[in-house]
Amino acid sequence: MKKILPVLFLLLLFSGCAYYNAFYNAKKYYNEGMELKKKGNKAYMDKFRKSAEKCEKVIAWYPNSRWMDDAIYLLGLNFYEQDQFDRAERKFRELLEYYPDSPFAPWSYLYLGKIYIKRGKVSDAMFYLSMAKKSGNEKVIEEVTKEELKVYLEDGEHEKVINLGNEYIKKYPAKKEEIMKLIADAYLSKGDTTRAILYYKKTMDENTPDSLKIKLGEIYMEKNMPDSTISLLKGMSGPDAKILLAKAYVKTGYPDSAIASIEEIARIRRDKYSLVSNILLSEIYQAKGDTAAMMKALKKAKGLSVEDPLKEFALRKYNYYIDLERSKTDTTFNDSTLAEDLYLYAEALYLYAEKPDEALRVFLKLERKFPEFYLRKKSMFARAYLYLNYLHDTISAIRVLDTLTSTQDTSVYVKKAGELLDEIQKDKNTNKETE
């Protein structure tokens, strides 16, 4: 009996050591993953996967451990950081069911709230956040206040985010930067880009994540401040930053700098970044008058194995310019084919490339160059639609619709033009009555 006791003691000791070693490594990988994520380094996903594997081994090997809730909670965190929200939810619910008195229970409620915010389910999110708040844990409550602001932002309550956010900054100074970002997001959603920029800039330092810099760079571009975008993003190596930087260089009149920023992405990658870069390159070369380089970039874009509407745009633009070159030398080439190509290209400009201004220009070119084209009336109706819904130019829309309806034929687009004119007139009358 005396010999058995030391053996049992040693088994328990080594079992405990093995548990702590496995769990220590799981926490180590998780912490390393969080550090990499803050820096925008995509290697963080591998760290979270390794941490999750360690957690699963701990749970499988030591099911009766008194620290089982630690491992379940950490596994939930790893799934959450990998955007595996269904698996994360199962783990947090498992912890709450089997370990309701665990110190991680309030945090599990918090993360369930965060998951439902991601899903856009506001009422469910608020329920779990309120459960987390009831714990009385100050650290949890700090996090809950920040998440509540996210819910209000998701729900479109921008003023509430701004007012409460400024109160919370005083109450929870440790969360100042995160709360200011939410206030900036609220101003941005309201359309107040000036105040959004002010708050975003207040949160920036040497540790600012690339994603925030890119967001601010996009705002600068919307406000026609490409020089500010260049100053902010210059030197950044990520594809999002390089593409935005290229767009800024184009706007400031430095096409060669734009090409240098994205040519490697366009050449080496085989993903959406390559698609966007090649389309941007095609536009730069087109502006420079280099048709061969433009077509080479479009050919690469349309040939990528990427599911994205921009690929259809690249294909339609490529087909039009191929047929345009053929029409110059082939006397038997049918003009209606070129007209169809041009119509499809114009349509793609606003459907896939989100360039209504350019689409209007190409539709107008089509109508002038091919006055007898069978889709001319459809082109005119598309122009009226773009004037009305994208440029909010009612006068130009009415002018085109009047021209269409004056043709006195029975085509579907003449009928649609009449209906749209009636709608515009009704809106005008309604507005007069309310004034």
C-alpha positions as CSV (number, residue, x, y, z in Angstrom):
1,M,0.0,0.0,0.0
2,K,2.8,2.4,0.9
3,K,4.3,1.8,-2.6
4,I,1.0,2.4,-4.4
5,L,0.5,5.9,-2.8
6,P,3.7,7.5,-4.3
7,V,2.8,6.0,-7.7
8,L,-0.7,7.5,-7.6
9,F,0.8,10.8,-6.5
10,L,3.3,10.8,-9.4
11,L,0.5,9.9,-11.9
12,L,-1.6,12.8,-10.6
13,L,1.4,15.1,-10.7
14,F,2.4,14.2,-14.2
15,S,-1.3,14.3,-15.4
16,G,-1.6,17.8,-13.9
17,C,1.7,18.9,-15.5
18,A,0.6,17.5,-18.9
19,Y,-2.8,19.4,-18.6
20,Y,-1.1,22.7,-17.7
21,N,1.5,22.2,-20.5
22,A,-1.2,21.7,-23.1
23,F,-3.4,24.5,-21.8
24,Y,-0.4,26.8,-21.5
25,N,0.4,26.3,-25.2
26,A,-3.2,26.8,-26.1
27,K,-3.2,30.2,-24.3
28,K,0.2,31.1,-25.7
29,Y,-1.0,30.5,-29.3
30,Y,-4.2,32.5,-28.7
31,N,-2.2,35.5,-27.3
32,E,0.2,35.3,-30.2
33,G,-2.8,35.2,-32.6
34,M,-4.3,38.3,-31.0
35,E,-1.0,40.2,-31.3
36,L,-0.7,39.3,-35.0
37,K,-4.3,40.3,-35.6
38,K,-3.8,43.7,-34.1
39,K,-0.9,44.3,-36.4
40,G,-2.9,43.2,-39.5
41,N,-0.7,40.1,-40.0
42,K,-2.9,37.3,-41.5
43,A,-0.7,34.6,-39.9
44,Y,-3.0,35.1,-36.9
45,M,-5.4,32.5,-38.3
46,D,-2.8,29.7,-38.0
47,K,-2.2,30.7,-34.3
48,F,-5.9,30.4,-33.5
49,R,-6.2,27.1,-35.3
50,K,-3.3,25.7,-33.3
51,S,-4.8,27.1,-30.0
52,A,-8.1,25.5,-30.9
53,E,-6.4,22.1,-31.5
54,K,-4.7,22.3,-28.1
55,C,-8.0,23.2,-26.4
56,E,-9.8,20.2,-28.0
57,K,-7.0,17.9,-26.8
58,V,-7.3,19.2,-23.3
59,I,-11.1,18.7,-23.3
60,A,-10.7,15.1,-24.7
61,W,-7.9,14.0,-22.5
62,Y,-9.0,15.6,-19.2
63,P,-12.8,15.6,-19.2
64,N,-13.0,15.6,-15.4
65,S,-10.5,18.4,-14.8
66,R,-11.7,21.2,-12.4
67,W,-10.4,23.7,-15.0
68,M,-12.5,22.3,-17.9
69,D,-14.4,25.6,-18.2
70,D,-11.1,27.4,-19.0
71,A,-10.5,25.2,-22.0
72,I,-14.2,25.4,-23.2
73,Y,-14.1,29.2,-23.0
74,L,-10.8,29.5,-24.7
75,L,-12.0,27.2,-27.5
76,G,-15.0,29.4,-28.0
77,L,-12.7,32.5,-28.2
78,N,-10.6,30.8,-30.9
79,F,-13.7,29.9,-33.0
80,Y,-14.9,33.5,-32.6
81,E,-11.6,35.0,-33.8
82,Q,-11.7,32.6,-36.8
83,D,-15.3,33.9,-37.6
84,Q,-16.7,30.4,-36.9
85,F,-19.6,31.9,-35.1
86,D,-21.8,28.8,-35.0
87,R,-19.1,26.7,-33.4
88,A,-18.2,29.6,-31.0
89,E,-21.8,29.9,-29.9
90,R,-22.0,26.2,-29.1
91,K,-19.0,26.4,-26.9
92,F,-20.2,29.5,-25.0
93,R,-23.6,27.9,-24.5
94,E,-21.9,24.7,-23.3
95,L,-20.0,26.6,-20.7
96,L,-23.2,28.4,-19.5
97,E,-25.1,25.1,-19.3
98,Y,-22.5,23.0,-17.5
99,Y,-20.5,25.6,-15.6
100,P,-23.0,28.4,-14.8
101,D,-20.9,29.6,-11.8
102,S,-17.7,29.8,-13.8
103,P,-15.9,33.1,-13.8
104,F,-16.1,32.9,-17.6
105,A,-19.9,32.8,-17.6
106,P,-20.3,36.6,-17.8
107,W,-17.7,36.7,-20.6
108,S,-19.6,33.9,-22.4
109,Y,-22.8,36.0,-22.3
110,L,-20.8,39.0,-23.6
111,Y,-19.5,36.9,-26.6
112,L,-22.9,35.6,-27.4
113,G,-24.0,39.2,-27.6
114,K,-21.1,40.0,-29.9
115,I,-22.0,37.0,-32.1
116,Y,-25.6,38.2,-32.5
117,I,-24.4,41.7,-33.3
118,K,-22.4,40.2,-36.1
119,R,-25.6,38.4,-37.3
120,G,-27.5,41.7,-37.1
121,K,-30.0,40.3,-34.6
122,V,-30.3,43.3,-32.3
123,S,-32.9,42.2,-29.8
124,D,-31.0,38.9,-29.1
125,A,-27.7,40.7,-28.8
126,M,-29.2,43.1,-26.2
127,F,-30.6,40.2,-24.2
128,Y,-27.1,38.5,-23.9
129,L,-25.4,41.8,-23.2
130,S,-27.9,42.6,-20.4
131,M,-27.1,39.1,-18.9
132,A,-23.4,39.9,-19.0
133,K,-24.0,43.3,-17.4
134,K,-25.9,41.6,-14.5
135,S,-22.7,39.8,-13.4
136,G,-21.4,43.0,-11.8
137,N,-18.0,42.3,-13.2
138,E,-16.5,45.8,-14.0
139,K,-14.3,44.5,-16.8
140,V,-17.3,42.8,-18.5
141,I,-19.4,45.9,-18.0
142,E,-16.8,48.0,-19.8
143,E,-16.9,45.7,-22.7
144,V,-20.7,45.6,-22.7
145,T,-21.0,49.4,-23.0
146,K,-18.8,49.3,-26.1
147,E,-20.9,46.4,-27.6
148,E,-24.1,48.3,-26.8
149,L,-22.9,51.2,-28.9
150,K,-22.3,48.7,-31.8
151,V,-26.0,47.6,-31.4
152,Y,-27.2,51.2,-31.6
153,L,-25.0,51.8,-34.6
154,E,-26.4,48.7,-36.3
155,D,-29.9,49.9,-35.5
156,G,-29.2,53.4,-37.1
157,E,-29.3,55.3,-33.8
158,H,-26.4,57.5,-34.7
159,E,-27.1,60.3,-32.2
160,K,-27.4,57.8,-29.4
161,V,-23.9,56.4,-30.3
162,I,-22.4,59.9,-30.4
163,N,-24.0,61.1,-27.1
164,L,-23.5,57.9,-25.1
165,G,-20.1,57.3,-26.6
166,N,-18.8,60.7,-25.3
167,E,-20.2,59.9,-21.9
168,Y,-18.6,56.4,-21.9
169,I,-15.2,57.9,-22.8
170,K,-15.2,59.8,-19.5
171,K,-16.5,56.8,-17.5
172,Y,-14.2,54.2,-19.2
173,P,-11.0,56.0,-20.3
174,A,-9.4,52.6,-21.0
175,K,-11.9,52.1,-23.9
176,K,-11.4,55.6,-25.3
177,E,-9.9,54.7,-28.7
178,E,-12.4,51.9,-29.4
179,I,-15.4,54.1,-28.4
180,M,-14.1,57.0,-30.5
181,K,-13.9,54.7,-33.6
182,L,-17.6,53.9,-33.0
183,I,-18.4,57.6,-32.7
184,A,-16.5,58.1,-36.0
185,D,-18.5,55.3,-37.6
186,A,-21.7,57.0,-36.4
187,Y,-20.7,60.3,-38.0
188,L,-19.7,58.5,-41.2
189,S,-23.1,56.8,-41.3
190,K,-24.8,60.1,-40.9
191,G,-22.8,61.5,-43.8
192,D,-20.8,63.9,-41.6
193,T,-17.4,63.0,-43.0
194,T,-15.7,66.0,-41.5
195,R,-16.4,64.9,-37.9
196,A,-15.8,61.3,-38.9
197,I,-12.3,62.2,-40.0
198,L,-11.7,64.2,-36.8
199,Y,-12.6,61.2,-34.6
200,Y,-10.7,58.7,-36.7
201,K,-7.6,60.8,-36.6
202,K,-7.8,61.1,-32.8
203,T,-7.5,57.3,-32.5
204,M,-4.4,57.0,-34.7
205,D,-0.9,56.2,-33.5
206,E,1.9,53.9,-34.5
207,N,-0.2,50.9,-33.6
208,T,-3.2,51.9,-35.7
209,P,-4.4,48.8,-37.7
210,D,-4.2,49.0,-41.5
211,S,-8.0,48.5,-41.8
212,L,-8.6,51.8,-40.0
213,K,-6.1,53.7,-42.2
214,I,-7.7,52.3,-45.3
215,K,-11.1,53.4,-44.1
216,L,-9.8,56.9,-43.5
217,G,-8.1,56.8,-46.9
218,E,-11.4,55.9,-48.5
219,I,-13.1,58.9,-46.8
220,Y,-10.4,61.2,-48.1
221,M,-11.0,59.9,-51.6
222,E,-14.8,60.5,-51.3
223,K,-14.0,64.1,-50.2
224,N,-11.7,64.5,-53.2
225,M,-8.6,64.6,-51.0
226,P,-6.3,62.1,-52.8
227,D,-3.1,63.8,-51.5
228,S,-4.2,63.0,-47.9
229,T,-4.8,59.4,-48.9
230,I,-1.3,59.2,-50.4
231,S,0.3,60.6,-47.2
232,L,-1.7,58.2,-45.0
233,L,-1.1,55.0,-47.0
234,K,2.3,55.5,-48.6
235,G,4.7,52.6,-47.6
236,M,1.9,50.2,-46.6
237,S,2.3,46.8,-48.2
238,G,-1.2,45.2,-48.1
239,P,-3.2,44.9,-51.4
240,D,-6.1,47.0,-50.2
241,A,-3.8,49.8,-49.3
242,K,-1.8,49.5,-52.6
243,I,-5.0,49.6,-54.7
244,L,-6.4,52.6,-52.9
245,L,-3.0,54.3,-53.2
246,A,-3.1,53.6,-57.0
247,K,-6.5,55.3,-57.3
248,A,-5.2,58.3,-55.4
249,Y,-2.2,58.5,-57.7
250,V,-4.5,58.5,-60.7
251,K,-6.6,61.3,-59.3
252,T,-3.5,63.4,-58.6
253,G,-2.1,62.9,-62.1
254,Y,0.6,60.4,-61.4
255,P,-0.3,57.3,-63.5
256,D,3.2,55.8,-63.5
257,S,3.2,55.8,-59.7
258,A,-0.3,54.2,-59.8
259,I,1.1,51.4,-62.1
260,A,4.1,50.8,-59.8
261,S,1.7,50.5,-56.8
262,I,-0.4,47.6,-58.3
263,E,1.5,46.0,-61.2
264,E,2.9,43.2,-59.0
265,I,-0.6,42.5,-57.5
266,A,-2.0,42.3,-61.1
267,R,0.8,40.1,-62.3
268,I,1.3,37.6,-59.5
269,R,-2.0,37.2,-57.7
270,R,-4.9,35.1,-58.9
271,D,-7.7,36.5,-56.7
272,K,-10.1,39.5,-56.5
273,Y,-7.2,41.8,-55.8
274,S,-5.7,40.8,-59.2
275,L,-9.0,41.4,-60.9
276,V,-9.4,44.9,-59.4
277,S,-5.8,45.7,-60.2
278,N,-5.9,44.6,-63.8
279,I,-9.1,46.6,-64.4
280,L,-7.6,49.7,-62.9
281,L,-4.4,49.1,-65.0
282,S,-6.6,48.8,-68.1
283,E,-8.2,52.2,-67.3
284,I,-4.8,53.8,-66.7
285,Y,-3.4,52.5,-70.0
286,Q,-6.5,53.5,-71.8
287,A,-6.1,57.1,-70.5
288,K,-2.4,57.0,-71.6
289,G,-3.5,55.8,-75.1
290,D,-1.8,52.4,-74.8
291,T,-4.5,50.1,-76.3
292,A,-2.2,47.0,-76.4
293,A,-1.4,47.3,-72.6
294,M,-5.1,48.0,-71.9
295,M,-6.2,44.9,-73.7
296,K,-3.5,42.8,-72.0
297,A,-4.8,43.8,-68.6
298,L,-8.4,43.2,-69.5
299,K,-7.5,39.7,-70.9
300,K,-5.9,38.8,-67.6
301,A,-8.8,40.1,-65.7
302,K,-11.5,38.2,-67.6
303,G,-9.5,35.0,-67.5
304,L,-9.2,34.9,-63.7
305,S,-11.1,32.1,-61.8
306,V,-12.8,34.6,-59.6
307,E,-16.5,34.8,-58.8
308,D,-17.1,38.5,-58.9
309,P,-19.3,40.9,-61.0
310,L,-16.3,42.9,-62.1
311,K,-15.2,39.9,-64.1
312,E,-18.3,40.3,-66.3
313,F,-17.4,43.9,-66.7
314,A,-13.9,43.1,-67.8
315,L,-15.3,40.5,-70.3
316,R,-17.8,43.0,-71.9
317,K,-15.3,45.8,-72.2
318,Y,-12.7,43.4,-73.7
319,N,-15.3,42.0,-76.3
320,Y,-16.2,45.6,-77.3
321,Y,-12.7,46.7,-78.0
322,I,-11.8,43.4,-79.8
323,D,-14.7,43.9,-82.1
324,L,-14.0,47.6,-82.5
325,E,-10.5,46.7,-83.9
326,R,-12.0,44.0,-86.2
327,S,-14.5,46.5,-87.6
328,K,-11.7,48.8,-88.7
329,T,-10.2,46.2,-91.0
330,D,-13.0,43.7,-91.8
331,T,-15.3,45.2,-94.4
332,T,-17.8,42.3,-93.8
333,F,-18.1,43.0,-90.1
334,N,-21.7,43.6,-89.0
335,D,-22.3,47.0,-87.3
336,S,-25.1,45.5,-85.2
337,T,-22.6,43.2,-83.4
338,L,-20.5,46.2,-82.5
339,A,-23.6,48.1,-81.3
340,E,-24.6,45.2,-79.1
341,D,-21.1,45.0,-77.7
342,L,-21.2,48.8,-76.9
343,Y,-24.6,48.5,-75.2
344,L,-23.5,45.6,-73.0
345,Y,-20.3,47.5,-72.1
346,A,-22.4,50.6,-71.1
347,E,-24.8,48.4,-69.1
348,A,-21.8,46.7,-67.3
349,L,-20.4,50.2,-66.4
350,Y,-23.3,50.8,-64.0
351,L,-24.4,47.3,-63.2
352,Y,-21.0,45.8,-62.3
353,A,-18.4,48.7,-62.2
354,E,-20.7,51.2,-60.4
355,K,-19.7,54.0,-62.8
356,P,-23.0,55.7,-63.8
357,D,-21.2,58.8,-65.2
358,E,-19.2,56.7,-67.7
359,A,-22.3,54.5,-68.5
360,L,-24.2,57.7,-69.5
361,R,-21.4,58.8,-71.7
362,V,-21.3,55.3,-73.5
363,F,-25.1,55.0,-73.8
364,L,-25.1,58.5,-75.5
365,K,-22.3,57.5,-77.8
366,L,-24.3,54.4,-78.8
367,E,-27.4,56.3,-79.6
368,R,-25.5,58.9,-81.7
369,K,-23.4,56.3,-83.6
370,F,-26.1,53.7,-84.2
371,P,-29.4,55.7,-84.5
372,E,-31.2,52.7,-86.0
373,F,-30.0,50.2,-83.4
374,Y,-32.9,48.0,-82.1
375,L,-31.8,48.6,-78.4
376,R,-31.6,52.4,-78.8
377,K,-34.9,53.0,-76.9
378,K,-33.7,50.7,-74.1
379,S,-30.4,52.7,-74.0
380,M,-32.4,56.0,-73.7
381,F,-34.6,54.6,-70.9
382,A,-31.4,53.4,-69.1
383,R,-30.0,56.9,-69.4
384,A,-33.2,58.5,-67.9
385,Y,-33.0,55.9,-65.1
386,L,-29.4,56.8,-64.3
387,Y,-30.1,60.6,-64.4
388,L,-32.9,60.1,-62.0
389,N,-31.6,57.5,-59.5
390,Y,-27.8,58.0,-59.5
391,L,-27.2,61.6,-60.4
392,H,-30.6,62.9,-59.0
393,D,-30.9,65.1,-62.2
394,T,-34.7,65.1,-62.7
395,I,-34.5,67.7,-65.5
396,S,-32.2,65.6,-67.7
397,A,-34.3,62.5,-67.0
398,I,-37.5,64.3,-68.0
399,R,-35.9,65.6,-71.2
400,V,-34.9,62.0,-72.2
401,L,-38.3,60.5,-71.3
402,D,-40.1,63.3,-73.2
403,T,-38.0,62.4,-76.3
404,L,-38.9,58.7,-75.9
405,T,-42.6,59.2,-75.4
406,S,-42.8,61.6,-78.4
407,T,-41.9,58.7,-80.8
408,Q,-45.5,57.4,-80.6
409,D,-44.6,53.8,-81.0
410,T,-45.7,50.9,-78.8
411,S,-42.4,49.5,-77.7
412,V,-42.1,48.4,-74.0
413,Y,-39.5,51.1,-73.2
414,V,-41.7,53.9,-74.6
415,K,-44.5,52.6,-72.3
416,K,-42.1,52.4,-69.4
417,A,-41.0,56.0,-70.1
418,G,-44.6,57.2,-69.9
419,E,-45.1,55.4,-66.6
420,L,-41.9,56.9,-65.2
421,L,-42.9,60.4,-66.3
422,D,-46.3,59.9,-64.4
423,E,-44.4,58.9,-61.3
424,I,-42.2,61.9,-61.4
425,Q,-45.2,64.2,-61.8
426,K,-47.0,62.5,-58.9
427,D,-43.9,63.0,-56.7
428,K,-43.8,66.7,-57.7
429,N,-47.5,67.2,-56.8
430,T,-47.0,65.4,-53.5
431,N,-44.1,67.6,-52.6
432,K,-46.2,70.8,-53.5
433,E,-49.0,69.6,-51.2
434,T,-46.6,69.1,-48.2
435,E,-44.9,72.5,-48.6
